[in-house]
Amino acid sequence: MGMLAVQCCSRLLISNTQAVLESNGRINRQKAYALASTDLEKLLGIRMNEEMADLVAYDGGSAFELSSKVVAVISPERAAVDLF
């Protein structure tokens, strides 16, 4: 899901992590990913081509851990691989 600003992405991470922690086990890791991706796309009425979606690789944890770091992004739409 594209973000207009880094602050939006950080806010989504923090809000989603908070929702998982406060759910008393009702929201698992799979549902957390859906809340930040496919469920958000449906809510906003966006139709994503799954074959053109970016793949993001993390080191040190998952997308919902503040200690993790993005190390690579594979973007079929841009025909590029970015390494960090």
HELIX and SHEET records of a PDB file:
HELIX    1   1 VAL A    6  LEU A   21  1                                  16    
HELIX    2   2 ARG A   29  ALA A   36  1                                   8    
HELIX    3   3 THR A   38  LEU A   44  1                                   7    
HELIX    4   4 GLU A   50  MET A   52  5                                   3    
SHEET    1   A 3 LEU A  55  ASP A  59  0                                        
SHEET    2   A 3 LYS A  69  SER A  75 -1                                        
SHEET    3   A 3 ALA A  80  LEU A  83 -1                                        
END                                                                             
